[in-house]
Each structure stands twice: as C-alpha cells, then as structure tokens.
Amino acid sequence: MYLRLFLFLFALATAGCVATADTDGRNTSGSGPVNFQELERRDSPNDYLVCPDDYCKKAKPDRVSPVFPMPAAELKKRVAVLLSKAPRTQIVSTDDTHIVAEQRSAVFGFPDTIDIEIIAVAADTSTVAIYSRSRYGYSDLGANGRRVDGWLEKLAASPK
C-alpha cells in the first residue's frame, strides 16, 4: 500500500521533468558562469532573477538588487559563507566576481543552479546579480524565489 502511494507520488512529482536549457544556449548544469548582460529568461516559471537597475540588458528581473554597505570582496566572502551553511548546497565554481552553486531539493534531490555575480558600486558599497533556476521540470512552485529572497534577507541582516 505505502509502496504504491510512494510510487504514485513520485510519478506525479516527476511528471514533466525534462532537462531545461538556458535560452542563451547553455545547459543549466552549472558549467561556467552566466553572462548577466546577455542573459535571456526562460519561458517556464522555474527561475528567479535579481539584478541591479539596467544591469541585465535582455532580461526583466523579478526583483531589483539591494545595495550592501560593504566592499565587493567582503560581500563575496559573506555570500560564500551563506552558501556553505545552506542545506544541500555546494559551490561548483568561483572566480573573482562570480560564484556558481548547486542546491538540491530535500525530498527528491532535484538540482537547482544558482549564479551569483558580485558587483562593486563604489569602494565601500556593492550589490549582486543572482539567477537561480531549476534544472528539471516546468514549475518550481516559487522555490527559487523563496531561496534567493531568504538569502538576500540574511545578507542584509548580517553584522558588519
């Protein structure tokens, strides 16, 4: 009985789960950072984009990035610490201004890819561009947005 229920729920959860690709032609596997200047959004509602005003030229963000009262290097360190504490999350790649991470869903382990670009505004202020998207399926039921908004709240609340 429980096995049938589990199999039914698993089939329901994975229905329509096909690999998706970013519209810029790159697979969402996390290989290489996203170019936020050239990024084009998907047609499916399983992504979430945060950008500073006029930073993402070809994509409309879901939210405008906040400005943080710290240099870009400090913000990058705080983002890395935040990611290291996030459940089921690992950093896939990093460079001077960009971090690519993967977070897996709690129940089925579906991967989401998150690109974070650290942007210096001035010597003592910085901001971020974040593109979080599901690798499989059509809808994420708002999971990417909740994740990114929660991370931004934690970054804003973190002490200097």
C-alpha positions in Angstrom: 0.0 0.0 0.0 2.7 2.5 1.0 4.9 1.5 -1.8 2.1 2.2 -4.3 1.4 5.5 -2.7 5.1 6.4 -2.8 5.4 5.4 -6.5 2.3 7.4 -7.4 3.6 10.5 -5.6 7.0 10.0 -7.2 5.4 9.7 -10.7 3.3 12.8 -10.0 6.3 14.8 -8.8 8.4 13.9 -11.7 5.8 14.2 -14.4 7.0 16.7 -17.0 10.5 16.7 -15.5 12.7 17.2 -18.5 16.1 18.9 -18.6 15.8 22.5 -19.4 18.4 24.8 -21.0 19.1 28.4 -20.6 17.8 30.4 -23.5 21.3 31.6 -24.2 22.0 28.1 -25.4 24.0 26.9 -22.3 22.9 23.9 -20.3 21.9 24.7 -16.7 24.4 22.2 -15.4 26.4 25.0 -13.7 29.3 24.7 -16.1 30.7 28.2 -16.5 29.1 31.5 -15.1 26.1 33.2 -16.6 26.7 36.4 -18.6 24.1 38.6 -16.9 24.4 41.2 -19.7 23.3 38.7 -22.3 21.0 36.5 -20.2 17.6 35.8 -21.7 14.9 34.3 -19.4 13.2 31.0 -20.0 9.6 30.7 -20.9 8.9 28.4 -17.9 8.2 29.8 -14.4 11.0 27.8 -12.7 13.7 30.5 -12.4 14.2 33.7 -10.4 16.4 36.7 -11.3 17.7 39.6 -9.2 19.7 42.3 -10.9 20.7 45.9 -10.2 18.8 48.5 -12.3 19.7 48.3 -16.0 22.3 45.6 -15.4 20.5 42.7 -17.1 20.0 44.2 -20.5 18.0 41.4 -22.1 16.0 40.1 -19.1 13.5 41.6 -16.8 14.4 40.8 -13.2 11.9 39.6 -10.6 13.5 42.0 -8.1 16.0 44.8 -8.1 19.1 44.0 -6.1 19.8 45.8 -2.8 23.0 47.7 -2.3 25.1 46.5 0.7 27.2 48.8 2.8 30.4 46.8 2.3 33.2 46.4 -0.4 32.7 43.8 -3.0 35.4 41.5 -1.6 33.6 41.4 1.8 30.2 40.7 0.2 31.7 37.8 -1.8 33.1 36.3 1.5 29.7 36.6 3.1 27.9 35.1 0.1 30.4 32.1 0.3 29.7 31.6 4.0 26.0 31.8 3.4 26.2 29.2 0.7 28.4 26.9 2.9 25.6 27.0 5.6 22.7 26.5 3.2 21.3 22.9 3.3 22.1 20.6 0.4 24.2 23.3 -1.3 27.7 23.2 -2.8 29.8 25.7 -4.6 30.5 24.4 -8.1 32.9 27.2 -9.3 34.1 30.6 -8.2 36.3 33.4 -9.5 37.0 37.0 -8.5 33.4 38.2 -9.0 31.2 35.1 -9.7 30.0 32.1 -7.8 28.1 29.2 -9.3 26.4 26.9 -6.8 24.0 23.9 -6.8 21.3 23.2 -4.3 19.3 20.0 -4.3 15.6 19.7 -3.2 15.1 18.0 0.1 12.8 15.1 -1.0 13.9 14.0 -4.5 17.3 15.7 -4.7 16.4 17.7 -7.9 19.3 20.1 -8.7 18.9 23.9 -9.0 21.7 26.0 -10.3 22.4 29.4 -8.8 24.7 32.0 -10.4 25.8 34.9 -8.2 27.8 37.9 -9.5 29.3 40.3 -7.0 29.2 43.9 -8.4 31.2 46.8 -6.9 29.1 50.0 -6.7 31.7 52.2 -5.0 34.7 51.5 -2.8 32.6 50.7 0.2 29.3 49.5 -1.4 28.4 46.6 -3.5 25.5 44.6 -4.9 24.7 41.3 -6.5 23.0 39.7 -9.6 21.5 36.3 -8.9 20.0 33.9 -11.3 18.5 30.8 -9.7 16.8 28.1 -11.8 15.6 24.6 -11.7 17.4 22.1 -13.9 14.4 19.9 -14.4 10.6 20.5 -14.8 8.4 23.3 -15.7 7.4 24.9 -12.4 9.2 25.2 -9.1 6.2 26.4 -7.1 8.2 29.5 -6.2 11.2 27.7 -4.6 13.9 29.7 -6.4 12.3 33.0 -5.4 11.9 32.0 -1.8 15.5 30.8 -1.7 17.0 33.9 -3.2 14.8 36.3 -1.2 15.8 34.5 2.0 19.5 34.7 1.2 19.2 38.4 0.5 17.4 39.0 3.8 20.2 37.1 5.6 22.9 39.2 3.8 21.1 42.4 4.7 20.8 41.4 8.3 24.4 40.2 8.8 26.5 42.3 11.0 29.4 44.4 9.6 
